[in-house]
Amino acid sequence: MANTYTQLSTPFIIVGPCSVESEAQILATAQALAQIPQVKMLRGGIWKPRTRPDAFEGRGEQGLVWLREAKQATGLPTITEVATPEHVELALKYEVDALWIGARTVVNPFSVQQLADALRGTDVPVFIKNPVAPDLQLWIGAFERFQKVGVTKLAAIHRGFSYYKESPYRNAPMWEIPIELTQRLNVPIITDISHICGNRELLQATAQKALDLATDGLMIECHINPAEALTDAKQQITPEELKTMLSNLTFRSKQSGIVERDLAGLRSEIDDIDAELLQLLARRMEVSAQIGEYKKQNNVTVVQMDRWKKILADHVATGADLGLSEEMITEIFEAIHQESIERQSRIMETDGDTH
């Protein structure tokens, strides 16, 4: 895909409340943000896709009226999320400058296609968030659908991924996925640190990490009074806190960020390999324990030195063919062997017999 959206100045900082709640709230927030030079665009949720039906689901068309007033009062261009063709029609009617496609919408190709068809022939920039699940192909597919209907101003938003493992993040960043997206598609990428973190205490470090990985900008949720926010109160910050956070960030050159991003991809690959090694080691020790049980039942000694010497010699030879040093192979497998002996010895000792 060609780079279809070169008009973004970097770093491109998009800021605003999670939800447009009232005229006073969005105007006060926007006016405070307009005093911060780094802020390039005002975000505000008009329709909120909530898990439970009784939760606050946004102000709808009335919120668009207030968002337009905020734009007129401050000069900040605006962006909001759309999930249906009707949303698109209303957002354009009230002169919203850019649209984003949410993570829950991107998971459904039917919905993405409807939005793409609704935007056919328009010149509005479209920012596409990653799907909730860590599925790179779904993310890429959404870009392809908009590209095929002639939408040329496209950018990505990385907002993290739902993951079953416990994590300090609301949505695991899984940096390797947006990194691969930028390698596959030549589009700008904005990091939504608020939805990755889910907690304002993590925002500063996560923003710096994103910038170090050559992100083109940040999306940050900001509310004039976060304690009273109707949605995502824990991850929103005040305009004053935003100003402090931005002043403490190091904005690196794009080239140095790309180098760090490439290294991050390789480091992530190492992390995955290490995780596989740990799983294999755990499995090996399980099998070793089973062997220990068998030896106890059949009154066989734990250590079989002749077999061990042959195994180690075979491993050293195989390692040499793979470019691995004898010293490393010997040290690793002697440590593994020693752990196996200790486990089997403990099994033997359960009946007071070490043979």
C-alpha positions in Angstrom: 0.0 0.0 0.0 1.4 3.4 -0.9 1.8 6.0 1.8 -1.7 7.6 1.4 -1.6 10.1 4.2 1.5 12.3 4.3 -0.2 15.4 5.7 0.3 14.4 9.3 2.9 16.5 11.1 4.8 14.4 13.5 4.5 14.0 16.3 0.7 14.2 15.7 -1.0 14.6 19.1 -4.7 13.9 19.3 -6.3 14.8 22.6 -9.8 15.1 24.1 -12.3 13.5 26.4 -13.3 9.9 26.1 -16.9 11.1 25.6 -18.5 14.4 24.7 -20.8 14.7 27.8 -22.0 18.3 27.8 -21.5 21.6 26.0 -19.7 23.1 29.0 -17.4 20.0 29.4 -16.2 19.8 25.8 -15.8 23.6 25.4 -13.8 23.9 28.7 -11.6 21.0 27.8 -11.1 22.2 24.2 -10.2 25.7 25.2 -7.6 24.4 27.7 -6.1 22.0 25.1 -5.9 24.8 22.5 -3.3 26.5 24.8 -1.0 23.5 24.5 1.0 23.9 21.2 1.7 20.1 20.8 -2.1 19.3 20.5 -3.0 19.0 16.8 -6.5 17.5 16.9 -9.5 17.3 19.3 -11.0 13.9 19.9 -14.4 13.2 21.5 -16.6 10.2 21.6 -20.2 10.7 20.3 -21.4 7.1 20.2 -19.9 4.8 22.8 -19.9 1.0 22.2 -20.6 -0.2 25.7 -20.6 -3.8 26.9 -23.7 -3.4 29.0 -26.9 -1.8 27.6 -27.6 0.5 30.6 -24.2 2.2 30.5 -23.7 5.7 29.1 -23.7 5.3 25.3 -22.9 8.9 24.3 -24.9 12.0 23.4 -25.4 11.2 19.7 -26.3 14.0 17.4 -26.5 16.6 20.2 -22.8 15.8 21.0 -21.9 16.6 17.4 -23.4 20.1 17.8 -21.2 20.7 20.9 -18.1 19.2 19.2 -18.6 21.6 16.2 -18.9 24.5 18.7 -15.6 23.5 20.3 -13.9 23.4 16.9 -15.3 26.9 16.0 -14.2 28.3 19.4 -10.6 26.9 19.3 -9.7 26.2 15.7 -8.8 22.6 16.6 -9.8 20.1 13.9 -12.0 17.3 15.3 -12.1 13.5 15.2 -14.7 11.0 16.4 -15.5 7.3 16.2 -18.1 6.0 13.7 -19.5 2.5 13.7 -22.5 2.7 11.2 -23.2 4.5 7.9 -25.6 6.7 9.8 -22.8 7.8 12.1 -20.7 8.7 9.1 -23.5 10.8 7.6 -24.1 12.7 10.8 -20.4 13.2 11.5 -19.9 14.7 8.0 -23.0 16.8 8.4 -21.5 18.5 11.5 -18.2 19.0 9.8 -16.1 16.5 11.8 -12.6 16.6 10.2 -11.5 13.0 10.6 -13.1 9.7 11.6 -11.7 6.7 13.4 -13.0 3.1 13.2 -13.1 1.5 16.6 -11.5 -1.8 17.7 -14.9 -3.5 18.2 -15.9 -2.5 14.7 -12.7 -3.6 12.9 -13.3 -7.2 14.0 -16.3 -7.4 11.8 -15.5 -7.2 8.0 -19.2 -6.6 7.2 -19.3 -3.5 9.3 -16.0 -2.3 7.9 -17.2 -2.7 4.4 -20.4 -0.7 5.1 -18.3 2.1 6.5 -16.0 2.0 3.5 -18.9 2.2 1.2 -20.4 5.1 3.1 -17.1 7.0 2.7 -16.7 6.2 -1.0 -15.8 9.3 -2.9 -15.1 11.4 0.2 -11.8 13.1 1.1 -12.1 12.6 4.9 -9.1 11.1 6.7 -9.8 7.7 8.3 -7.9 6.4 11.3 -8.2 2.6 11.8 -7.8 1.1 15.3 -6.4 -2.4 15.7 -9.0 -5.1 16.3 -9.6 -6.2 19.9 -7.9 -9.5 19.3 -4.3 -9.7 18.2 -5.1 -10.4 14.5 -2.8 -8.6 12.1 -4.7 -9.8 9.0 -8.0 -8.3 10.3 -6.3 -5.0 10.8 -4.7 -5.1 7.3 -8.0 -6.2 5.8 -9.7 -3.1 7.1 -7.1 -0.8 5.4 -7.6 -2.7 2.1 -11.4 -2.3 2.2 -11.1 1.5 2.5 -8.3 1.7 -0.1 -10.5 -0.2 -2.6 -13.3 2.4 -2.4 -10.8 5.2 -3.0 -10.3 6.5 0.5 -6.7 7.7 0.3 -6.1 9.4 3.7 -5.5 6.4 6.0 -3.7 6.1 9.3 -3.5 3.4 12.0 -4.2 3.7 15.7 -2.6 1.2 18.0 -4.7 0.8 21.1 -3.5 -2.5 22.5 -5.1 -6.0 22.5 -7.2 -8.0 24.8 -5.2 -10.8 26.2 -5.9 -13.6 28.7 -2.7 -13.2 30.7 -2.6 -10.9 33.7 -1.0 -7.6 32.8 -0.6 -4.1 34.3 -2.2 -2.8 31.1 -5.9 -2.6 30.2 -4.9 -3.8 26.7 -1.6 -5.5 26.1 0.6 -3.3 23.8 2.1 -6.3 21.9 4.4 -3.8 20.2 5.5 -6.4 17.6 2.1 -6.3 15.9 2.0 -2.5 15.1 5.7 -2.8 14.2 4.8 -5.5 11.6 1.9 -3.4 10.4 4.2 -0.5 9.6 6.5 -2.9 7.8 3.7 -4.3 5.7 1.7 -1.0 5.1 3.3 2.4 4.6 0.8 4.3 6.8 1.3 6.6 9.8 0.6 5.0 13.1 -0.8 6.8 16.2 -0.5 5.1 19.7 -3.6 5.4 21.8 -1.8 5.2 25.2 -5.0 5.8 27.2 -6.6 2.6 26.0 -3.4 0.6 26.3 -2.9 1.7 29.9 -6.4 2.0 31.3 -4.6 3.8 34.2 -3.3 7.3 34.1 -0.2 6.3 36.2 1.1 4.3 33.2 0.7 7.0 30.6 4.0 8.7 30.8 6.2 5.6 30.4 4.0 4.1 27.7 4.0 7.4 25.8 7.8 7.4 25.9 8.0 3.8 24.8 5.7 4.5 21.8 7.8 7.5 20.8 11.0 5.5 21.1 9.5 3.0 18.7 9.0 5.7 16.0 5.2 6.1 16.4 3.9 9.1 14.4 1.9 10.4 17.2 -0.2 9.8 20.4 -3.9 9.7 21.2 -4.6 10.7 24.8 -7.8 11.0 26.7 -8.1 14.4 28.5 -11.0 15.7 30.6 -11.5 19.0 32.4 -12.5 17.0 35.4 -11.7 13.3 35.1 -13.2 12.4 38.5 -16.6 13.2 37.0 -16.1 11.6 33.6 -19.0 9.4 32.5 -16.6 6.9 30.8 -13.1 5.7 31.4 -12.4 8.1 34.3 -9.3 6.2 35.5 -7.4 6.7 32.3 -8.2 10.4 31.6 -6.0 13.3 32.7 -6.5 17.0 33.1 -5.2 19.5 30.5 -2.6 20.6 33.1 -1.4 17.1 33.7 -1.2 16.6 29.9 1.0 19.7 29.6 3.3 18.3 32.2 3.4 14.9 30.6 4.2 16.3 27.2 7.0 18.5 28.6 8.7 15.4 30.1 8.7 13.4 26.9 11.7 13.0 24.8 10.8 13.4 21.1 13.5 11.6 19.1 14.4 11.8 15.5 12.3 9.6 13.2 15.4 7.7 12.1 16.6 6.8 15.6 13.1 5.7 16.4 13.0 3.4 13.4 16.2 1.8 14.5 14.7 1.2 18.0 11.5 -0.1 16.5 13.4 -2.6 14.3 15.4 -3.7 17.4 12.1 -4.1 19.3 10.8 -6.5 16.7 13.9 -8.6 17.0 13.8 -8.4 20.8 10.2 -9.5 20.7 11.1 -12.5 18.7 13.8 -13.4 21.3 11.1 -13.1 24.0 8.9 -15.5 22.1 11.7 -18.0 21.6 12.6 -17.8 25.3 9.0 -18.4 26.3 9.1 -21.5 24.1 12.3 -22.7 25.7 10.8 -22.4 29.1 7.8 -24.4 28.1 10.1 -27.1 26.6 12.2 -27.2 29.8 9.1 -27.6 31.9 7.9 -30.4 29.7 11.4 -32.1 29.8 11.3 -32.0 33.6 7.8 -33.6 33.6 9.1 -36.4 31.5 12.2 -36.7 33.7 9.9 -37.1 36.8 8.0 -39.8 35.0 11.3 -41.6 34.4 12.1 -41.2 38.1 8.8 -42.9 39.0 9.6 -45.8 36.6 13.1 -46.2 38.1 11.7 -46.3 41.6 9.2 -48.9 40.7 11.8 -51.1 39.0 14.7 -50.4 41.5 16.9 -48.8 38.9 19.6 -46.3 39.9 19.0 -42.6 39.2 22.3 -41.9 37.3 23.2 -43.9 34.2 26.7 -42.4 33.5 27.4 -44.3 30.3 24.1 -43.1 28.7 24.7 -39.5 30.0 28.2 -39.3 28.5 26.9 -40.5 25.1 24.0 -38.0 25.2 26.2 -35.1 26.0 28.7 -36.0 23.3 25.8 -36.2 20.7 24.5 -32.8 21.9 28.0 -31.2 21.5 28.3 -32.6 18.0 24.9 -31.5 17.0 25.5 -28.0 18.5 28.8 -27.7 16.5 26.9 -28.4 13.3 24.5 -25.5 14.3 27.3 -23.1 15.1 27.0 -23.4 18.9 30.1 -23.7 21.1 31.0 -26.8 23.0 31.3 -24.8 26.2 27.8 -23.4 26.0 26.2 -26.8 25.1 28.1 -28.5 27.9 27.1 -25.9 30.5 23.5 -25.9 29.5 22.9 -29.6 29.4 24.9 -30.3 32.5 22.6 -27.9 34.4 19.6 -29.6 32.9 21.0 -33.0 33.8 21.7 -32.0 37.3 18.2 -30.7 37.8 16.8 -34.0 36.5 19.0 -36.0 38.9 17.8 -33.9 41.8 14.1 -34.4 40.8 14.5 -38.1 40.4 16.4 -38.4 43.7 13.5 -36.7 45.5 11.1 -39.1 44.0 13.3 -42.1 45.1 13.5 -40.7 48.6 9.7 -40.6 49.1 10.0 -44.2 50.3 13.4 -43.7 51.9 15.1 -45.5 49.0 17.6 -43.7 46.7 18.0 -46.6 44.2 
